[in-house]
């Protein structure tokens, strides 16, 4: 089934060129090379990396000429570990920038108790919240959702390996205790497949509340090695846990079908952090672009 070109746009994340969590990966790749290659590969949207200019006017200068728009930028919340006000203050600054760039959504991830950036075993050491922490998280996210909505931005939540919202059950609890008017999901096939969850079930269940989609594929043989050797999330990234759609184990056709059937509107964004020295970002971007064109008509 084809996705509606008038409703669905195609983006790519800069994380394949330069990795913010592992700065040595892609240290040699410049911001300009990154956005030029995105445009050449046929993408019209992108997210934000740490090499991007912070000034909206300057960033527009580089992106507009390439026909690229910022569609989202990661935001770390610390609702379970810090006072709410601290997160809100940083959040307002963040979405003010996004608004200036013409983005419609923000992707937030709770980083309180997160082990994604540590050397802890991604399969053995994940933190599990108690009821009080769940309460703080859901209450805080509803508040941030209201702040975002009042500023014309849609809040989406990025479930992510190594964070307090990783599993299908955790996503369920989050969705049940948040306001559908204020709180939406960023769906990421790769993170759900990584931890062994049924990503199609999650997609079907929440498709009406999904406002941003990350197209991330996995290499199961690398995931198996990470599990067996009790490795960290970042060690897995270096080894190639993730790859682009069309290169790994996930069949994206059913995902695209569910999105099309439910009139999904927004971005689908290729996000696959790998070591650029092993996986040339431009070549992989082109590979992903061809695969998506073939499967969706985008």
Secondary structure, 3 states (H helix, E strand, C coil): CCCCCCCEEEEECHHHCCCCCCCCCCCCCCHHHHHHHHHHCCCCEECCCCCCCCCHHHHHHHHHCCCCEECCCEEEECCCCCCHHHHHHHHHHHHHHHHHCCCCEEEEEECCCCCCCCCCCCCCCCCCCCHHHHHHHHHHHHHHHHHHHHCCCEEEEECCCCCCCCCHHHHHHHHHCCCCCCCEEEEEHHHHHHCCCCHHHHHHHHHHHEEEEEECEECHHHHHHHHHCCCCHHHHHHHCCEECCCCCCCCCHHHHHHHHHCCCCEEEEECCCCCCCCCCHHHHHHHHHHHHHHHHCC
